[in-house]
Amino acid sequence: AKRRYWPPGVPRDYKLSSLILAFEFVGFKVCASEALDVSTEKIALYADGDEYMHAARQLENGKWTSKMGPDEDIEHDSPEDVEGPSFGKVAIIMSRKRPMP
């Protein structure tokens, strides 16, 4: 199996705190709102307790996208739309400045 990139010094486990550290490593910061801000890109991290389960990314049109398996992505109106036993609940929203075109 091909290993995916993981930032140095970040524990390679399933803890939400580790996933937050990994996203901070690439410039994301915890933010208070999932509302669309055209100058930032946002992600929602989902967890069951302290174990992360899923992540969704906000699209430029304000909708969110989630990977539902190796070959299928879906769009949804809010991060909460995919909460449930498979993905857990939205635990945190993070954002970073969108790169200038």
CYANA upper distance limits for C-alpha pairs under 8 A (distance plus 0.5 A):
  6 TRP  CA     10 VAL  CA      7.98
  6 TRP  CA     12 ARG  CA      7.98
  6 TRP  CA     22 ALA  CA      7.66
  7 PRO  CA     22 ALA  CA      6.53
  7 PRO  CA     25 PHE  CA      7.33
 10 VAL  CA     18 SER  CA      6.68
 10 VAL  CA     21 LEU  CA      7.03
 10 VAL  CA     22 ALA  CA      6.87
 11 PRO  CA     18 SER  CA      6.37
 12 ARG  CA     18 SER  CA      7.77
 13 ASP  CA     18 SER  CA      7.43
 14 TYR  CA     18 SER  CA      7.65
 14 TYR  CA     19 LEU  CA      8.01
 14 TYR  CA     51 GLU  CA      5.90
 14 TYR  CA     52 TYR  CA      6.23
 14 TYR  CA     53 MET  CA      8.42
 15 LYS  CA     19 LEU  CA      7.15
 15 LYS  CA     50 ASP  CA      6.10
 15 LYS  CA     51 GLU  CA      5.05
 15 LYS  CA     52 TYR  CA      6.24
 16 LEU  CA     20 ILE  CA      6.72
 16 LEU  CA     47 ALA  CA      7.21
 16 LEU  CA     50 ASP  CA      5.91
 16 LEU  CA     51 GLU  CA      5.83
 16 LEU  CA     52 TYR  CA      5.24
 17 SER  CA     21 LEU  CA      6.80
 17 SER  CA     50 ASP  CA      8.05
 18 SER  CA     22 ALA  CA      6.73
 19 LEU  CA     23 PHE  CA      6.82
 19 LEU  CA     52 TYR  CA      7.85
 20 ILE  CA     24 GLU  CA      6.61
 21 LEU  CA     25 PHE  CA      6.65
 22 ALA  CA     26 VAL  CA      7.45
 23 PHE  CA     27 GLY  CA      7.08
 23 PHE  CA     28 PHE  CA      5.90
 23 PHE  CA     29 LYS  CA      8.22
 24 GLU  CA     28 PHE  CA      5.13
 24 GLU  CA     29 LYS  CA      6.33
 27 GLY  CA     96 ARG  CA      6.48
 28 PHE  CA     94 MET  CA      6.31
 28 PHE  CA     95 SER  CA      5.53
 28 PHE  CA     96 ARG  CA      5.17
 29 LYS  CA     94 MET  CA      5.69
 29 LYS  CA     95 SER  CA      5.97
 29 LYS  CA     96 ARG  CA      6.86
 30 VAL  CA     92 ILE  CA      7.54
 30 VAL  CA     93 ILE  CA      6.48
 30 VAL  CA     94 MET  CA      4.77
 30 VAL  CA     95 SER  CA      6.98
 31 CYS  CA     92 ILE  CA      8.40
 31 CYS  CA     93 ILE  CA      6.19
 31 CYS  CA     94 MET  CA      5.62
 31 CYS  CA     95 SER  CA      6.70
 32 ALA  CA     93 ILE  CA      7.30
 33 SER  CA     93 ILE  CA      7.38
 34 GLU  CA     42 LYS  CA      7.76
 34 GLU  CA     44 ALA  CA      8.45
 34 GLU  CA     93 ILE  CA      6.94
 35 ALA  CA     62 GLY  CA      8.19
 36 LEU  CA     58 GLN  CA      8.46
 36 LEU  CA     60 GLU  CA      8.47
 36 LEU  CA     62 GLY  CA      5.85
 37 ASP  CA     41 GLU  CA      8.21
 38 VAL  CA     60 GLU  CA      7.30
 38 VAL  CA     98 ARG  CA      8.33
 39 SER  CA     97 LYS  CA      6.47
 39 SER  CA     98 ARG  CA      5.94
 40 THR  CA     95 SER  CA      6.67
 40 THR  CA     96 ARG  CA      5.88
 40 THR  CA     97 LYS  CA      4.84
 40 THR  CA     98 ARG  CA      5.07
 41 GLU  CA     57 ARG  CA      8.30
 41 GLU  CA     58 GLN  CA      7.11
 41 GLU  CA     59 LEU  CA      8.29
 41 GLU  CA     60 GLU  CA      8.44
 41 GLU  CA     95 SER  CA      5.98
 41 GLU  CA     96 ARG  CA      6.10
 41 GLU  CA     97 LYS  CA      6.81
 41 GLU  CA     98 ARG  CA      5.93
 42 LYS  CA     57 ARG  CA      6.51
 42 LYS  CA     58 GLN  CA      5.88
 42 LYS  CA     93 ILE  CA      7.42
 42 LYS  CA     94 MET  CA      6.11
 42 LYS  CA     95 SER  CA      4.79
 42 LYS  CA     96 ARG  CA      7.26
 43 ILE  CA     55 ALA  CA      7.24
 43 ILE  CA     56 ALA  CA      6.04
 43 ILE  CA     57 ARG  CA      4.90
 43 ILE  CA     58 GLN  CA      6.51
 43 ILE  CA     93 ILE  CA      6.27
 43 ILE  CA     94 MET  CA      5.88
 43 ILE  CA     95 SER  CA      6.87
 44 ALA  CA     55 ALA  CA      6.01
 44 ALA  CA     56 ALA  CA      5.65
 44 ALA  CA     57 ARG  CA      6.92
 44 ALA  CA     79 PRO  CA      7.03
 44 ALA  CA     90 VAL  CA      6.91
 44 ALA  CA     91 ALA  CA      7.97
 44 ALA  CA     92 ILE  CA      6.40
 44 ALA  CA     93 ILE  CA      5.07
 44 ALA  CA     94 MET  CA      6.98
 45 LEU  CA     52 TYR  CA      7.69
 45 LEU  CA     53 MET  CA      8.33
 45 LEU  CA     54 HIS  CA      6.59
 45 LEU  CA     55 ALA  CA      5.04
 45 LEU  CA     56 ALA  CA      7.20
 45 LEU  CA     90 VAL  CA      6.33
 45 LEU  CA     91 ALA  CA      6.26
 45 LEU  CA     92 ILE  CA      5.91
 45 LEU  CA     93 ILE  CA      6.87
 45 LEU  CA     94 MET  CA      8.44
 46 TYR  CA     52 TYR  CA      6.27
 46 TYR  CA     53 MET  CA      6.07
 46 TYR  CA     54 HIS  CA      5.51
 46 TYR  CA     55 ALA  CA      6.38
 46 TYR  CA     83 GLU  CA      8.42
 46 TYR  CA     87 PHE  CA      6.83
 46 TYR  CA     88 GLY  CA      6.13
 46 TYR  CA     89 LYS  CA      5.60
 46 TYR  CA     90 VAL  CA      4.82
 46 TYR  CA     91 ALA  CA      5.65
 46 TYR  CA     92 ILE  CA      7.64
 47 ALA  CA     51 GLU  CA      5.87
 47 ALA  CA     52 TYR  CA      4.59
 47 ALA  CA     53 MET  CA      5.59
 47 ALA  CA     54 HIS  CA      7.49
 47 ALA  CA     87 PHE  CA      7.50
 47 ALA  CA     88 GLY  CA      5.48
 47 ALA  CA     89 LYS  CA      6.05
 47 ALA  CA     90 VAL  CA      7.02
 47 ALA  CA     91 ALA  CA      6.32
 48 ASP  CA     52 TYR  CA      6.89
 48 ASP  CA     53 MET  CA      7.36
 48 ASP  CA     87 PHE  CA      8.28
 48 ASP  CA     88 GLY  CA      5.40
 48 ASP  CA     89 LYS  CA      7.02
 53 MET  CA     86 SER  CA      8.27
 53 MET  CA     87 PHE  CA      5.77
 53 MET  CA     88 GLY  CA      6.83
 54 HIS  CA     87 PHE  CA      5.96
 54 HIS  CA     88 GLY  CA      8.08
 55 ALA  CA     66 SER  CA      7.52
 56 ALA  CA     64 TRP  CA      6.88
 56 ALA  CA     65 THR  CA      6.09
 56 ALA  CA     66 SER  CA      5.37
 56 ALA  CA     67 LYS  CA      8.13
 56 ALA  CA     79 PRO  CA      7.46
 57 ARG  CA     64 TRP  CA      5.98
 57 ARG  CA     65 THR  CA      5.89
 57 ARG  CA     66 SER  CA      7.33
 58 GLN  CA     62 GLY  CA      6.61
 58 GLN  CA     63 LYS  CA      6.33
 58 GLN  CA     64 TRP  CA      4.73
 58 GLN  CA     65 THR  CA      6.79
 59 LEU  CA     63 LYS  CA      5.94
 59 LEU  CA     64 TRP  CA      6.04
 59 LEU  CA     65 THR  CA      7.33
 62 GLY  CA     77 ASP  CA      8.18
 63 LYS  CA     75 GLU  CA      6.96
 63 LYS  CA     76 HIS  CA      6.32
 63 LYS  CA     77 ASP  CA      5.40
 63 LYS  CA     78 SER  CA      7.11
 64 TRP  CA     75 GLU  CA      5.97
 64 TRP  CA     76 HIS  CA      5.69
 64 TRP  CA     77 ASP  CA      6.58
 64 TRP  CA     78 SER  CA      6.74
 64 TRP  CA     79 PRO  CA      7.06
 65 THR  CA     73 ASP  CA      7.09
 65 THR  CA     74 ILE  CA      6.02
 65 THR  CA     75 GLU  CA      4.94
 65 THR  CA     76 HIS  CA      6.74
 66 SER  CA     73 ASP  CA      6.01
 66 SER  CA     74 ILE  CA      5.94
 66 SER  CA     75 GLU  CA      7.05
 66 SER  CA     76 HIS  CA      8.38
 67 LYS  CA     71 ASP  CA      8.32
 67 LYS  CA     72 GLU  CA      6.46
 67 LYS  CA     73 ASP  CA      4.86
 67 LYS  CA     74 ILE  CA      7.02
 68 MET  CA     72 GLU  CA      5.87
 68 MET  CA     73 ASP  CA      6.10
 68 MET  CA     74 ILE  CA      7.44
 69 GLY  CA     73 ASP  CA      7.97
 76 HIS  CA     81 ASP  CA      6.96
 76 HIS  CA     82 VAL  CA      8.29
 77 ASP  CA     81 ASP  CA      7.41
 79 PRO  CA     83 GLU  CA      8.03
 79 PRO  CA     90 VAL  CA      7.38
 80 GLU  CA     89 LYS  CA      7.76
 80 GLU  CA     90 VAL  CA      7.02
 82 VAL  CA     87 PHE  CA      7.54
 83 GLU  CA     87 PHE  CA      6.31
 83 GLU  CA     88 GLY  CA      6.01
 83 GLU  CA     89 LYS  CA      5.56
 83 GLU  CA     90 VAL  CA      7.46
 84 GLY  CA     88 GLY  CA      5.67
 84 GLY  CA     89 LYS  CA      7.09
